[in-house]
């Protein structure tokens, strides 16, 4: 039985989706997160994945201050819009974390997910949470490299061993205080290509949890069709998420 005098509460799992980018490589008339993928805008697929997870306490989406499209696609409950988007992904995440100061405890887990990965579902979220467990450096979804890797510099081509190589995906999950510290310590946005790289710069090694090819990042126009194929193939309801083990 919980002691009523103990004011500490269990750590929560919070979604944070930076969605202030313009997606220049898509060459579209609107930011890529609002492009239609199947029956819904890309960002709505992402938001629905978090809302559908019973493990996620709440989700926050970070957009630019003058974003005219977000209000029309946000689900009725479970999602809050933060109009604190920055010039880079790293800045948007950092601004979002600062906006949540006082709302989150230091030990709450923040799952940062790319708005342009519409293939996420509650099952993948649960896998990340359960397999990361209480790892002190957090964890992220990733895929082991299976293709032969080539490096080409100044027309010199060489084969690189794929042993130990992984392709990072999102969500990437870290304690609130750790992620704040890592991003505040980062000075060059070009060197921080994902949240895990900021944590790694502190000398920590996040846990890699195997993700799924369906969780691809939509970057080029052809990727939309690939994402739609995955969404159609996995349209059946995902198995119920399991609660993370209590250590």
Secondary structure, DSSP 4 states (H G I P E B T S, - for coil): ---TT----PPPEEEEEE-----GGG--SS-GGGSEETTEEHHHHHHHHHHH-TT-SEEEEE--TT-SSGGGTS-SSSEEEE----SSHHHHHHHHHHHTBTTB-TT-EEEE--TT-TT--HHHHHHHHHHHTT-TT-EEEEEE--S-EEEEETTEEEEE--TT-EEEEEEEEEEHHHHHHHHHH---GGG-SSHHHHHHTTT--PEEEE--GGG----SHHHHHHHHHHHHHT-SPPPPPPPPPP-
